[in-house]
Amino acid sequence: MHETQTPALLAAAPPGMPPDGRVRTIIDAVLPVVDAGRFAVKRTAGEKLEVKAHCFAEGHDVLRVMLRWGPEGNVAAHEVEMVLLYNDIWEADFVPPVPGRYAYTVVAWVDSFASWRHELERRVDEEDIRVAAQVGAIEIASAAGRATGADQKALTAWAQTLDRSAADRSIDGASLKAMALDEDQAAVAARYPDRRFEAHFTELPLIVDRERARFSSWYELFPRSTGPAGKHGTLRDVETRLPAIAKMGFDVLYFPPIHPIGRIDRKGKNNALVTEPDDVGSPWAIGAAEGGHKDILPALGTLADFRHLVAAAHGHGLEIALDIAFQCAPDHPYVKAHPGWFRWRPDGSVQYAENPPKKYQDIYPFNFECDDWQGLWLELKSVFDHWIAEGVTIFRVDNPHTKAFPFWEWCITEIKRQHPGVIFLAEAFTRPKVMHRLAKVGYSQSYTYFTWRNTKAELVEYFTELSQGPGYEYFRPNVWPNTPDILHAQLQGGEAAMFRLRLVLAATLAANYGIYGPAYELLEHLPRNPGSEEYLDSEKYQLRHWDHDQPKSIAPLITRVNRVRHDNPALQFNGSLRFLPVENEQLIAYAKASPDGRNVVVTVVNLDPHNPQDGWVGLTPESIGVEAGHSFQMHDLLSDERFLWQGESHYVRLDPQQAPAHILLVRRRVRDENDFEQFL
C-alpha cells in the first residue's frame, strides 16, 4: 500500500510516469493498520485512536500533514493537523463519538509558505533578506487569492506592505525580517495553503463498537437448571436469579442455546449414547418437531416469556447474550426442508459432526460448499436478525472456526451496518491464525488460551502478546477460567485458593472476562474421568440444581472483584498492561493505567494455591506519576488494607488461604488548600 496522487493535471502521462510528478511528498506508512488496510482497526465510542504517519519529501522543505477521518464513505468529514514527533513520524488523534463504521487516512504536501518562513529564519545577509521578503510577498499574495472576506484583505495588505518594504532601503534587514515573520499574520496565511500537489494515502477502515465490546463481565448459566430441585427450569425461573447475578457485578448474562432439542440420537447423562426417557439432551443439538433456531424449547417457556426476561434483565443492568450454534439435530426442520445444506454419505445418511476422538452423533454440520450456498447464508443471517428483533444485541457464536470465513465477513458486516451496537463473541479454541482471522473479519471479542496458561512465564508471554502485539488493534480477548466444556486440571483439585487466584487473574489481566457461573462460584471440580476436561454430571446433558447458599461459595470475592473492575478505569482497557519484576516465580505482578494516567492499579497474585509466597516487586515512583523519593500509598481494594511504599522495590507476602492476591490502587500524596496532607 502506498500514497496515491491527486487527479492528473496533465492531459496524459507517458507510460511509467505518475499522473503528476509535482506531487513530491511521500507518505510511507500510516499506523495503526491491519493487513495493509484489508481489515479494520477496532475501537469503542469515546475511545481515542492515535494515528502515526511516516511522511517526508526530498530536500529540506517543510511539510504539512493532515489526518482525515469520518464515517464510512465520508473520510474527509474531519481534518486534524498532525504534529511532527521525530524521524519523519507525525502524530494526531481523534475520538469517534458513536458506534459505526469509519475510515481514516492521511494527506500531506510540501508547504511553500512554511518552507519560505523556515528559510527566512536562517537568513542573516540583508540582501538575502530583501530578496526573500519579495518571494514571501508573492507567497502571501497567493494565499490571499485563496482566502475570503477579512482574511483576504489582511493578507493582501500584508503582501503589498512587505513588497514595498523590501524595496525601501530605509528599512533595515532586521526590521524587514521581523515584519515578514510576523506570527499573527502567518497564522492567517497558514489557513489557506496551496494544496494542489498533496499526496493522499489509502483510506483505512475503522470499526467503532459500543463500550460493552471493550469492557464486560459475563456470567453463564443453563436456564433449564434454574428451577426447583428435580424440575426443569424456565425463563421465568431465570428471572429469580437476576438480582443475585446483578449484585455480583456482572453485566452480561449468557445462555447456551435455548431452542428445541433433537430427539434422534439424543445424548444421555455424561454424554452417554444410550438415553433414558427423562434425558433432556444437549442444548447444542438444535431442532426438533417444535422448531429450530428461531424457536424456544417449550419446556423453557414462550417467546413472550423471553421478551419479559430481556426487559427484566435490563432493569437489573444486565444484557442477555444468546449462543448461536449453526448446526442441527437430525430432526431439525432444515434437514427435511433443505437436504442440500448438509453432506450426505454414500449409505444415505448425513455426516454428523466429529472432532476425533470426540463424536457428536446428535449434530449435523452445515455444508458451506453446497450449491445453494446463497440461500444458506441468507437463512443463517436471518437467525441473527430474528433475535435482534427480540432485543438481543450480544451473541456468543459456537465454533465459528468450523464455518466459512467469507460467510462471517459478509454476515457480521451486514448486521453491524444496520445494528452497530451488536456484539459478537467468537468461541474458537483453535490455531492462532484462525482465531485472529475471525477477529479480523468482524468478531468483537474472542475467547483465548487463558485456561491453559498457568505458569508465570506463560501468562507474561501470552498477555504481553495480547496487549502489546499487532493483534491488539483488532483482537479483543475475553478470558474464561472455565466453561461448560473445559474443567482445567488446575481446578480439579477443588482448592478454593486456586479458584480465587484464577478469578483475579482473569478479571484483572483482561478487560473482558467471564465464568461458567454456578460451577465456578460453587467450586465444581470433579472430572468425568481422569485426564478429562469434561465435568462429571455435566449440565450439557442433564439438569442440575445449584445451592447458591453453600458456605463454600466464592460469590463474595466475585462481587468484590467486579466492583473493583467497575470502579477503576485502569482495569477497563488492555493496552496499558505491563508486567513488573519480582524474583519469586510463584508471584506475578503487573500494572494497568487508565488512558489519562490518573487511575493506576497494581495486581500481585500468588500462583501457588498451597503455600504463602513472598518477594520484592519492582515499581519505580516515576512510572506511576509520583516524584522520585516521595512515598505513596497502596490501597488493597480486596482487603481494604493500606500500605506505604517508597523507593523502587517493595515487599509483598501473600498467604493463599487468606488472600491469594492484592489489587492495589495507587494513591498519591497531595495537600489541600489548608495544607492538610492526604492520599488521593
C-alpha positions, 0 to 999 in steps of 0.5 A: 500500500502506498500514497496515491496522487491527486487527479492528473493535471496533465492531459496524459502521462507517458507510460511509467510516469505518475499522473503528476510528478509535482506531487513530491511528498511521500507518505510511507506508512500510516499506523495503526493498520491491519493487513495493509488496510484489508481489515479494520482497526477496532475501537469503542465510542469515546475511545481515542485512536492515535494515528502515526504517519511516516511522511517526508519529501526530498530536500529540506522543505517543510511539510504539512500533514493532515489526518482525515477521518469520518464515517464510512464513505465520508473520510474527509468529514474531519481534518486534524493537523498532525504534529511532527514527533521525530524521524519523519513520524507525525502524530494526531488523534481523534475520538469517534463519538458513536458506534459505526463504521469509519475510515481514516487516512492521511494527506500531506504536501510540501508547504511553500509558505512554511518552507519560505518562513523556515528559510527566512529564519536562517537568513542573516545577509540583508540582501538575502533578506530583501530578496526573500521578503519579495518571494514571501510577498508573492507567497502571501499574495497567493494565499490571499487569492485563496482566502475570503472576506477579512482574511483576504484583505489582511493578507493582501495588505500584508503582501503589498506592505512587505513588497514595498518594504523590501524595496525601501532601503530605509528599512533595515534587514532586521526590521524587514525580517521581523515584519515578514515573520510576523506570527499573527499574520502567518497564522492567517496565511497558514489557513489557506495553503496551496494544496494542489500537489498533496499526496493522499494515502489509502483510506483505512477502515475503522470499526467503532463498537459500543463500550460493552465490546471493550469492557464486560463481565459475563456470567453463564448459566443453563436456564433449564437448571434454574428451577426447583430441585428435580424440575426443569427450569424456565425463563421465568425461573431465570428471572429469580436469579437476576438480582443475585447475578446483578449484585455480583457485578456482572453485566452480561448474562449468557445462555447456551442455546435455548431452542428445541432439542433433537430427539434422534440420537439424543445424548444421555447423562455424561454424554452417554449414547444410550438415553433414558426417557427423562434425558433432556439432551444437549442444548447444542443439538438444535431442532426438533418437531417444535422448531429450530433456531428461531424457536424456544424449547417449550419446556423453557417457556414462550417467546413472550416469556423471553421478551419479559426476561430481556426487559427484566434483565435490563432493569437489573443492568444486565444484557442477555447474550444468546449462543448461536450454534449453526448446526442441527439435530437430525430432526431439525426442520432444515434437514427435511426442508433443505437436504442440500445444506448438509453432506450426505454419505454414500449409505444415505445418511448425513455426516454428523459432526466429529472432532476425533476422538470426540463424536457428536452423533446428535449434530449435523454440520452445515455444508458451506460448499453446497450449491445453494450456498446463497440461500444458506447464508441468507437463512443463517443471517436471518437467525441473527436478525430474528433475535435482534428483533427480540432485543438481543444485541450480544451473541456468543457464536459456537465454533465459528472456526468450523464455518466459512470465513467469507460467510462471517465477513459478509454476515457480521458486516451486514448486521453491524451496518444496520445494528452497530451496537451488536456484539459478537463473541467468537468461541474458537479454541483453535490455531492462532491464525484462525482465531485472529482471522475471525477477529479480523473479519468482524468478531468483537471479542474472542475467547483465548488460551487463558485456561491453559496458561498457568505458569508465570512465564506463560501468562507474561508471554501470552498477555504481553502478546495480547496487549502489546502485539499487532493483534491488539488493534483488532483482537479483543480477548475475553478470558474464561477460567472455565466453561461448560466444556473445559474443567482445567486440571488446575481446578480439579483439585477443588482448592478454593485458593486456586479458584480465587487466584484464577478469578483475579487473574482473569478479571484483572489481566483482561478487560473482558472476562467471564465464568461458567457461573454456578460451577465456578462460584460453587467450586465444581471440580470433579472430572468425568474421568481422569485426564478429562476436561469434561465435568462429571454430571455435566449440565450439557446433558442433564439438569442440575440444581445449584445451592447458591447458599453453600458456605463454600461459595466464592460469590463474595470475592466475585462481587468484590472483584467486579466492583473493583473492575467497575470502579477503576478505569485502569482495569477497563482497557488492555493496552496499558498492561505491563508486567513488573519484576519480582524474583519469586516465580510463584508471584506475578505482578503487573500494572494497568493505567487508565488512558489519562494516567490518573487511575493506576492499579497494581495486581500481585497474585500468588500462583501457588494455591498451597503455600504463602509466597513472598518477594520484592516487586519492582515499581519505580515512583516515576512510572506511576506519576509520583516524584522520585523519593516521595512515598505513596500509598497502596490501597488493597481494594480486596482487603481494604488494607493500606500500605506505604511504599517508597523507593523502587522495590517493595515487599509483598507476602501473600498467604493463599488461604487468606488472600491469594492476591492484592489489587492495589490502587495507587494513591498519591500524596497531595495537600489541600488548600489548608495544607492538610496532607492526604492520599488521593 
